[in-house]
Amino acid sequence: MDTPESLLILFGSSIATGVGGWIFGRRKNNADARLVEAQAKLEETRAQTQQIENLGKAVDIWKEAAENLNAQLKIYNENIDGLKRENSELKSQLNELSHKFEEQSKKLNDIMSENGRLKSEIEKLKKA
């Protein structure tokens, strides 16, 4: 039944099947490995692309914030300039009013002095 030739053929065909399976399996495994490597590189590239997009969005956000701050700074500087002008005008008005007050105070003192002198004369005339 199992003659040495049939055993040899069976053994040889088993070895040939194993070697053939290993050779074709190896090519498939190598192809699968390359596919996995390519997919990993693709995912890495996608991740890097996403990071670049995120950085671009962050730059846009910071740029917009800087522009808003510049606009606010311009408004504040305009307000400061207006307040400086107003302050200067108010100082000028204060100096003018102070000068008028001093003049009026002198006039009042002169009138008070004249009033005192006239009272003295009235008193003298009453006694006379």
C-alpha positions in Angstrom: 0.0 0.0 0.0 2.5 2.6 1.0 5.3 1.9 -1.2 8.5 3.9 -0.8 7.8 5.6 -4.1 4.3 6.7 -3.1 5.7 7.9 0.3 8.5 9.7 -1.6 5.9 11.3 -3.9 3.7 12.2 -1.0 6.7 13.6 0.9 7.9 15.5 -2.1 4.5 16.9 -2.9 4.1 18.0 0.7 7.5 19.7 0.6 6.7 21.3 -2.8 3.4 22.5 -1.5 5.0 23.9 1.6 7.8 25.6 -0.3 5.3 27.0 -2.9 3.0 28.2 -0.2 5.9 29.8 1.6 7.1 31.5 -1.6 3.7 32.8 -2.6 2.8 33.6 1.1 6.0 35.5 1.5 5.2 37.7 -1.5 1.7 38.3 -0.1 3.1 39.0 3.3 5.7 41.4 1.9 2.9 43.1 -0.1 0.7 43.3 3.0 3.7 44.8 5.0 4.3 47.4 2.3 0.6 48.2 2.3 0.6 48.6 6.0 3.7 50.8 5.8 2.1 52.9 3.1 -1.1 53.3 5.1 1.0 54.3 8.2 2.9 56.9 6.1 -0.4 58.2 4.7 -1.9 58.6 8.2 1.3 60.3 9.3 1.0 62.7 6.3 -2.6 63.3 7.1 -1.7 64.0 10.8 1.0 66.4 9.7 -1.4 68.1 7.2 -4.0 68.5 10.0 -1.3 70.0 12.3 -0.3 72.5 9.5 -4.0 73.4 9.0 -4.4 73.8 12.8 -1.3 76.0 12.9 -2.7 78.1 10.0 -6.0 78.5 11.9 -4.1 79.5 15.0 -2.1 82.1 13.0 -5.3 83.5 11.6 -6.8 83.7 15.0 -3.7 85.5 16.4 -3.6 87.8 13.4 -7.3 88.8 13.8 -6.7 89.3 17.6 -3.6 91.5 16.8 -5.7 93.5 14.2 -8.5 94.0 16.8 -5.9 95.1 19.4 -4.4 97.6 16.9 -7.9 99.0 16.2 -8.6 99.3 19.9 -5.2 101.0 20.5 -6.0 103.5 17.7 -9.3 104.3 19.3 -7.6 104.7 22.8 -4.9 106.9 21.3 -7.6 109.1 19.6 -9.5 109.3 22.9 -6.2 110.2 24.7 -5.5 112.9 22.2 -9.1 114.3 22.6 -8.7 114.3 26.4 -5.4 116.1 26.1 -7.0 118.8 24.0 -9.9 119.1 26.4 -7.5 119.2 29.3 -5.5 122.0 27.7 -8.7 124.0 26.9 -9.9 123.5 30.5 -6.5 124.7 31.9 -6.7 127.7 29.6 -10.3 128.5 30.9 -9.2 128.0 34.5 -6.3 130.4 34.0 -8.7 132.9 32.4 -11.2 132.5 35.3 -8.5 132.8 37.9 -7.3 136.0 36.3 -10.9 137.4 36.3 -11.4 136.3 39.9 -8.2 138.2 40.9 -9.5 141.3 39.1 -12.9 141.0 40.7 -11.3 140.5 44.1 -9.2 143.6 43.7 -12.4 145.6 42.6 -14.2 144.2 45.7 -11.4 145.2 48.0 -11.4 148.7 46.4 -15.1 149.0 46.8 -14.9 147.8 50.4 -12.2 150.3 51.1 -14.3 153.1 49.4 -17.3 151.9 51.4 -15.3 152.2 54.7 -14.1 155.6 53.7 -17.6 156.8 52.9 -18.9 155.5 56.2 -16.3 157.5 58.0 -17.3 160.6 56.2 -21.0 160.0 56.9 -20.1 159.6 60.6 -18.1 162.8 60.5 -21.0 164.6 58.8 -23.5 163.3 61.4 -21.4 164.6 64.2 -20.9 168.0 62.7 
